[in-house]
């Protein structure tokens, strides 16, 4: 019973201490609470960015798929266009042939008209001859011989009879030939007209069929193009939104880095801009600055983040992670002021976004020696140190060396 009362008194006495320790975390204005809020917002932004990236991948795949379909349709349309051109050429040739057939028809019609006129004349001549023969009884040979005056007259009468017979035969032949010619010409006209109609109908059917199929393909291509345009517009909008989100994320990470650097300075008991004690890493290197890692090594925003970002205030001295020789120092693109130290066996460490240098190119530096100051030069959104480890020039995760 006595021990229970003692425990209760200890708990009551320690309660103010517990509340005092938790006060910075509970206070909305404290660095820890701001860091927690920023961390939550950063996580939300990253989730939004990943969602936009996923939608970008889907839209990109959709646009590529429709582009492939459009390309296939365009190929089919091109083939049909060539076929249509060939058919049009065939149609033009057939039309030229039809023109020749029509000219032949015209000539045959003229010839048929002439034959019909000749046939009419022959029929009139034949009818007239038949009437004459009917009216004048044709004498026989005996009558001609008996009534002739001498041998000369007989010859004349015989020749006359022969001419009459020949004339009758010619008239009959003319009628027969004219009728046969008229029949053949009419049959030929029928063949030519049927051929003309058949050829024209076949060619026009082929042309219309190809034109119809081509029209359907063009409609499908246009529909695909419209869908692709909509998807491409959505892709552009999604990409722009993702870029804005990435900008917001960078700003949040910069603000978080600043808060983290304030927390780290408070925990280490060092003033902003002070170097602080040398902090050995488990992997053989010393930490170049004392602060939290706010952006790890790995793929980010579709590219490799080749190092780690350590949050410390501007002006914080940067220490060499290991002894070596300065092999690169100067402005380097998005890295801004950039220093690389070679340590032998292919290992090198690099320090980016420095506000100033504290060594020189080609100089030998010792482990923990100050080589520059933290800043925000190059492409960055807040003061921090971008620290890299490279083996054979290729970036590797610094976590295995710190």
Buried (B, 14 or more C-beta within 10 A) or exposed (E): EEEEEEEEEEEEEEEEEEEEEEEBEEEEEBBBBBBBBBBEBBEBBBEBBEBBBEBBEBBBEBBEBBBEBBEEBBEBBEEBEEBBEEBBEBBEEBEEEBEEBEEBBEEBEEBBEBBBEBBEBBBEBBEEBEEEEEEEEEEEEEEBEEEBEEEEEBEEBBEEBEEBEEEBEEBBEBBEBBBEBBEEBEEBBEEBEEEBEEBBEEBEEBBEEBBEBBEEBBEBBEBBBEBBEBBBEBBEEBBEBBEEBBEBBBEBBBBBBBBBBBBBBEEBEBEBBBBBEEBEBEEEBBBBBBBBBBBEBEEBEEEEBBBBBBBBBBBBBBBBBBBBBBBBBEEBEEBBBBBBBBBEEEBBBBBBBBBEBBBEEEEEBEBBBBBBBBBBBBEBBBBBBBBBBBEEEEBBBBBEBB
